[in-house]
Amino acid sequence: MAFVLPGVHRLFVRVLVGFLKSENPVVFMDEKAQVSAELIIIIAAVLAVAVVLIIQLQNTAEQGKKVLSNTTDKAFDEIAGIK
């Protein structure tokens, strides 16, 4: 997948460099877990925004369907009225 969130590369590099530079990898595990928690929060926020956008698009499509139906009904009534 080509899509990557902005800053994720830098975050990954920071975690990788921090792990490699760490003299005590066990201490660094807490920081790694924190990054993981931050990433989970970011993913949850992105999913929440996606859900909101999908709901808005569905509502817009529903409104468009109603308008199109009314317009076509009026057009067919006009056509039926022509003699």
N, C-alpha and C positions, 0 to 999 in steps of 0.2 A: 504494500500500500504506500503510495507516494505522499500522502498527506501526513504532515507531522506538525504538532503544535509548536508555535514559536517559543523558543527558549528551552525546549526539551533537550535539544542537542547539547546546549551549554550545561544544563542540569546533569545530564548523563556524564559528560566529560568531567564536571566538578566532582561527582560521586566517584567516578573511576580514579581520578587523580588523587582524591582524598584517601581512597582505599589503598592505593599503591604507595602513597607517602606515609601512611599510618604506621607507626612503630608497634602499636598494639591494636591489631585488627579487631579484637573483642570490643574495645572501647568504641571503635568506629562503627560497629554494628548498630549501636543506638542511633547514630546519625543516619545510617543507611535506612533504618526503619522509619525515621522521621521523613526522609525524602520519599519513601514509599507511601507513607500516610498522606503527604502533600500531593503526590501524584494521584492517589485515589480521590482526594478532594477535588482536584482539577478535573478528573474524568467525570465525576459525579456532576460537577457544575456544567460541563459541556453537554452531558446527557440531558440535564434539566433544561438547558437552553434549546436543545434539539426537540424535546417533547413540546415545549411551549410553541416553537415555530411550527411544528407539525399540526398542533391543535389550531393555531391561527390560520394556517393554510386550509385546513378542513373547513373551518367556519367560512372563510372567504369563498371556497368552492361551493359550499351550500348556498350562500347568498347569490352567487353568480348563476347557479342552477335555477333558482327561483326567478331571477330577473329574466334569464333567457327563456324560461317557460312562459312567463307572462307576455314577453315580446312576441314569441312565436304564436301564442294563442291569438293575440291582437292581429297579427299579420294574416293568419288563416281566416279570422272573422272578416277582415277586409276583403280577402280574396273571395270568400263565400258570398259577400255582399255585392260583388260585381256581376252585372247581368248583361 
